[in-house]
Amino acid sequence: VGRRKRSVARIILRPGKGEWVVNGRTMQDYFPRPTHQIRVVEPFKVAELEGTFDVTVRVRGGGLTGQSDAVRMGVSRALVEHDE
């Protein structure tokens, strides 16, 4: 779970090819701005785990910036839980 302002995101990581589903849509469709997409994927780049997990996200509340930051926090927490 990740939270930012009024946004709450629930993240599920599964081993895979790096596919993203955000509220039933692709990440590029849900977050059309490249800045949001970069911020969401950043935890994978830092951990050098790009393309190793399929990510399923349920996010609600707030605007797109708050939602993208909530997803980022949730992904970071999930990666820490996977491998401290």
C-alpha atoms as a printed R data frame, in Angstrom:
   type eleno elety resid chain resno      x       y       z
1  ATOM     1    CA   VAL     A     1  0.000   0.000   0.000
2  ATOM     2    CA   GLY     A     2  1.189   3.493  -0.826
3  ATOM     3    CA   ARG     A     3 -0.395   6.788   0.161
4  ATOM     4    CA   ARG     A     4  0.111  10.394  -0.918
5  ATOM     5    CA   LYS     A     5 -2.229  13.236  -0.011
6  ATOM     6    CA   ARG     A     6 -5.693  11.749  -0.613
7  ATOM     7    CA   SER     A     7 -4.555   8.987  -2.964
8  ATOM     8    CA   VAL     A     8 -4.272   5.351  -1.920
9  ATOM     9    CA   ALA     A     9 -2.658   2.691  -4.123
10 ATOM    10    CA   ARG     A    10 -2.634  -1.074  -3.633
11 ATOM    11    CA   ILE     A    11  0.190  -2.836  -5.450
12 ATOM    12    CA   ILE     A    12  0.610  -6.493  -6.437
13 ATOM    13    CA   LEU     A    13  3.967  -7.649  -7.816
14 ATOM    14    CA   ARG     A    14  4.247 -10.942  -9.666
15 ATOM    15    CA   PRO     A    15  7.286 -12.347 -11.484
16 ATOM    16    CA   GLY     A    16  6.914 -11.498 -15.161
17 ATOM    17    CA   LYS     A    17  8.031  -9.307 -18.042
18 ATOM    18    CA   GLY     A    18  7.396  -5.830 -16.640
19 ATOM    19    CA   GLU     A    19  3.769  -5.330 -17.720
20 ATOM    20    CA   TRP     A    20  1.696  -2.733 -15.852
21 ATOM    21    CA   VAL     A    21 -2.068  -2.696 -15.263
22 ATOM    22    CA   VAL     A    22 -3.455   0.353 -13.460
23 ATOM    23    CA   ASN     A    23 -7.177   0.190 -12.678
24 ATOM    24    CA   GLY     A    24 -7.679  -2.211 -15.598
25 ATOM    25    CA   ARG     A    25 -5.755  -0.022 -18.094
26 ATOM    26    CA   THR     A    26 -2.153   0.165 -19.252
27 ATOM    27    CA   MET     A    27  0.161   2.521 -17.388
28 ATOM    28    CA   GLN     A    28  0.600   4.679 -20.507
29 ATOM    29    CA   ASP     A    29 -3.172   4.977 -20.844
30 ATOM    30    CA   TYR     A    30 -3.812   5.747 -17.170
31 ATOM    31    CA   PHE     A    31 -0.818   8.082 -16.669
32 ATOM    32    CA   PRO     A    32 -0.495   9.889 -20.029
33 ATOM    33    CA   ARG     A    33  2.189  12.335 -18.838
34 ATOM    34    CA   PRO     A    34  5.749  11.033 -19.195
35 ATOM    35    CA   THR     A    35  6.714  12.646 -15.871
36 ATOM    36    CA   HIS     A    36  4.164  10.495 -14.041
37 ATOM    37    CA   GLN     A    37  5.336   7.358 -15.836
38 ATOM    38    CA   ILE     A    38  8.971   8.078 -14.951
39 ATOM    39    CA   ARG     A    39  8.150   8.615 -11.275
40 ATOM    40    CA   VAL     A    40  6.120   5.394 -11.098
41 ATOM    41    CA   VAL     A    41  8.895   3.249 -12.634
42 ATOM    42    CA   GLU     A    42 11.745   4.895 -10.704
43 ATOM    43    CA   PRO     A    43 11.868   2.371  -7.780
44 ATOM    44    CA   PHE     A    44 12.556  -0.449 -10.271
45 ATOM    45    CA   LYS     A    45 15.407   1.545 -11.848
46 ATOM    46    CA   VAL     A    46 16.983   2.277  -8.468
47 ATOM    47    CA   ALA     A    47 16.763  -1.389  -7.435
48 ATOM    48    CA   GLU     A    48 17.941  -2.510 -10.905
49 ATOM    49    CA   LEU     A    49 14.877  -4.749 -11.269
50 ATOM    50    CA   GLU     A    50 13.323  -3.316 -14.439
51 ATOM    51    CA   GLY     A    51 11.291  -5.856 -16.396
52 ATOM    52    CA   THR     A    52 11.329  -8.537 -13.692
53 ATOM    53    CA   PHE     A    53  7.822  -8.070 -12.263
54 ATOM    54    CA   ASP     A    54  4.323  -7.642 -13.629
55 ATOM    55    CA   VAL     A    55  2.600  -4.915 -11.618
56 ATOM    56    CA   THR     A    56 -1.110  -4.703 -10.876
57 ATOM    57    CA   VAL     A    57 -2.314  -1.461  -9.287
58 ATOM    58    CA   ARG     A    58 -5.618  -0.335  -7.801
59 ATOM    59    CA   VAL     A    59 -5.478   3.381  -7.064
60 ATOM    60    CA   ARG     A    60 -8.170   5.821  -5.983
61 ATOM    61    CA   GLY     A    61 -8.584   9.332  -4.672
62 ATOM    62    CA   GLY     A    62 -6.793  12.580  -5.426
63 ATOM    63    CA   GLY     A    63 -5.378  13.706  -8.747
64 ATOM    64    CA   LEU     A    64 -2.960  12.064 -11.141
65 ATOM    65    CA   THR     A    65  0.166  13.460  -9.482
66 ATOM    66    CA   GLY     A    66 -0.905  12.256  -6.034
67 ATOM    67    CA   GLN     A    67 -1.885   8.901  -7.494
68 ATOM    68    CA   SER     A    68  1.426   8.451  -9.295
69 ATOM    69    CA   ASP     A    69  3.319   9.263  -6.082
70 ATOM    70    CA   ALA     A    70  1.119   6.837  -4.129
71 ATOM    71    CA   VAL     A    71  1.891   4.123  -6.692
72 ATOM    72    CA   ARG     A    72  5.592   4.950  -6.421
73 ATOM    73    CA   MET     A    73  5.480   4.583  -2.627
74 ATOM    74    CA   GLY     A    74  3.560   1.308  -2.888
75 ATOM    75    CA   VAL     A    75  6.005  -0.123  -5.411
76 ATOM    76    CA   SER     A    76  8.933   0.896  -3.206
77 ATOM    77    CA   ARG     A    77  7.393  -0.813  -0.198
78 ATOM    78    CA   ALA     A    78  6.615  -3.953  -2.198
79 ATOM    79    CA   LEU     A    79 10.202  -4.145  -3.443
80 ATOM    80    CA   VAL     A    80 11.552  -3.769   0.084
81 ATOM    81    CA   GLU     A    81  9.208  -6.516   1.231
82 ATOM    82    CA   HIS     A    82 10.434  -8.719  -1.640
83 ATOM    83    CA   ASP     A    83 14.127  -8.220  -0.830
84 ATOM    84    CA   GLU     A    84 15.358  -6.079   2.038
